[in-house]
Amino acid sequence: MSQLHNLKQYIIQEFVPEGHAADITDDMDLIQNGILDSLAVLKLVAFVEDNYDITLEPEEIDPENLKSIAAISAMISEKVAVN
């Protein structure tokens, strides 16, 4: 399973109300559209760190890095490449 697909499945399963999964696109702003709130961001960060064996620095937990599935995936790829 690709990283992008894995992230999307997690976000849909954890944060998207039933029946609205088809509305989620890779570039949708998850924060602006109310999919991610502050608690969801914490859960998402824990998921990313656990599943991709990376540690996100406080400055990386930024709305720009977490605003879409594509942005989160890009951040993960960048962190994995550095490690």
N, C-alpha and C positions, 0 to 999 in steps of 0.2 A: 504494500500500500504506500502510495506517495505521501510525502510530508504534508503537502497541501490538502490532500484528501483526508488524511488522518486528523489534521487540525479542524477541517470543516466538519467532520463527523463528530468530533468532541464538542465543538461549539454548538452544533445543532442539538445534540443529545442533552447537553447540560443547560443551555441558556435559551433556546428557541421554543416558544410555545408550540404544542402539538398542532400539526396542520399547516405550519408556516415555513417548513424547511425548504420548500421549493423557491421561496422568496429570497433566500440567502445566496448572494453571489460572492465571488472571491474578492471583489473590490468594493463591496458595500461597506460604508462607514458603520461599524458595529456599535460605536459609542454614541454617535449622533442619532442612530436609529433605535436606541434604547435596548439593544441586545446585551451589551456589556455595561454594568454599573461598577461601582468601586469593589464590591464583594466579588463579582464575577471576574474582575481583573485579577484579584488576588488568587482565585481558584485557577484561572488560566495561566498565570505565571508559575504556580506550583506544578501544573500539568506539563508545561513546556520544560521546566527545569528537570523534572523527574523523567520525562520521556525522551529527552534529547541530551541528557547528561551534560547540561550547561548551567551556568549561574548567571542570572541577569543582574547587572549592577543597577543601583537605584536610578541612575540617570537614563538607563535603557528602558525602564518601565515608564514610558512616555506615551501620551495619546497618539503621537505620530507613528510610533512603532507598533501600536496595538489597535490602530483604527480599522484595519481590514485583515481578512485571512491572508491575503497576498503580502501585506506589510509584515505580519507576524512571521510568515514563512521566510521572507527575505531576511529578517532579523536573525532567525534561527540559523539559516544557511551561512550568514556572515559569522556568527558566533562559532559554529561548528568548524568552519574553514580556518579560523584563527587558532582553535584548540588543536 
